[in-house]
């Protein structure tokens, strides 16, 4: 785990990660891997001012030209995929294939954004007035602030930054204090791409290192036109009102207490594999991780024992080693919250299997499965750990209602071979989540679709589809190409 060699290959000067006041540890064994310098209020202010200056220049650059910069960023990510993916694993603890997959997601969204830079379409609208026509167009919005979480330390930035840049917006990124080294590395790759691009304004992409104070400074500054924040519902409850108070835009990606339903017609082998990845993958630290599973009473005794056996066989250990499926929890706090939740589940009458501490260094745990009778209490509180609460159900409407009873509404899934059940789940009276899947788990979203959820998940949408509209301002235009001045709705005002 030679961080110096890794960072050198990524183009990062040692002074950027070896001598600051914020200590960075790896969850793999708890050892120190770097020290970064936190920003002061003064340096954050200077970076915001620089981003605003960059906006005044970047908004006038044609969108396809802006796309060329994102194309070059994608090339740098391709060239450094292995090193950046390895750094993601070292800093966040996810297994290496997931670290590499996260960088691939960055590459994919860059490709998407480059094409989108030539497709920022508006509308032509018929006017009721003779000699007039109307149109709707989209313009750059302003500086975009990005606050990201430790579990996807680079992909979430790319979802926002790739779209914001082609839309004409500079970005200021505050990564999690737990994973700042990956942000430093990504900034170095962006700087390399910008140098090859040739005329990108200074301040187009910047990082801010710090904690709550730095985040609040971004939230409260009127020059930040849009703040995209990924984190807990608690964080969203604070950020949302502050932004609304200054009429700033927010894009909130918050918690997710995600559920799955297994019907009697399901392919149980497929469901078993999907459940294991969705619930235990990334050590249960995805916002889309499967946390509640409703199994029909007819197949409960068939599926659940197989699930327990599969859980017991999952390899837990060093995420850099081949064959490991589950790495460590991010820190001691996550470990303690997991065991608090398991104690609560037992107190509610749950039968818990798994959850044991594995190894000596780091916070490695065996995924836990809790068979529950009551769908309340700790079950409805999202715990960022590999805990799967399992319930027996008899009626599909009952299962859907229980799934939807969670305060969050991010992702959901159903396993069925019955087209009527599938369509019922996907209908307006089915899943109330922003993401609904059939015969795949709730995690593992692709960049082509908009990512986000409803209710306490925050309502924000990132990545694909028309999520780009969040980074632009809409303008309705009316053009009079006649010598007359008819008014709409038949209004008369003769002078």
GIHUQUI-V630698 format. One line per field, one symbol per residue. ss: DSSP state (H for helix, E for strand, - for the rest). psi: psi as a letter, one per 20 degrees, with the letter a starting at -180 (. if undefined). Layout:
ss=???
psi=???
//
This chain:
ss=--HHHHHHH----HHH-E---EEEE------EEEEE----HHHHHHHHHHHHHHHHHH----HHHHHHHHHHHHHHHHH-HHHHHHHHHHHH---HHHHHHHHHHHHHHHHHHHHH------EEE------EEEEEEEEE--EEEEE-------HHHHHHHHHHHHH---EEEE-----HHHHHHHHHHHHHHHHHH-------EEE----HHHHHHHHH---EEEEEEE--HHHHHHHHHHHHH---EEEEE----EEEEE-----HHHHHHHHHHHHHHHHH-----EEEEEEE---HHHHHHHHHHHHHH--E---------E-----HHHHHHHHHHHHHHHH---EEE---EE-----EE--EEEE-----HHHH------EEEEEEE--HHHHHHHHH---EE-EEEEE---HHHHHHHH--------EEEE-----------EE--EE------EE---HHHHHEEEEEEEEE-------HHH-----
psi=mnhggghghikpqhhijijaioppqpigjjqpirpqoqqrhghgghhgghhgghghghhipqghhhhhghghghghhghkggghhhhgghhhiqqhhhghhghhhggghggghghhijkmqbqpppqipqjqqqqprpqqgapppoorrhhmihghghggggggghijprqpporqiilhhhggghhghghgghhhggkpqqjhpqqppacgggghhghipiiohpooppbrhgghhggghgghhjkqqqopnbromqqqporhiqohggggggggghhhqkkkkqijqphppopqhhjgiggghhggggghipppboiiqqiphparqhahghghhghgghggghhjjqopqajqppagprmpqpqqpooqgpmachhjoppmrmpoppqprhpghggggggiiqhrlfqrqqoqjohggghghirhjcpjrhppqpkrrirkqqihqpprracjihiqprdbckhhhhjrppppqppokajrmqqqjjppmp.
//
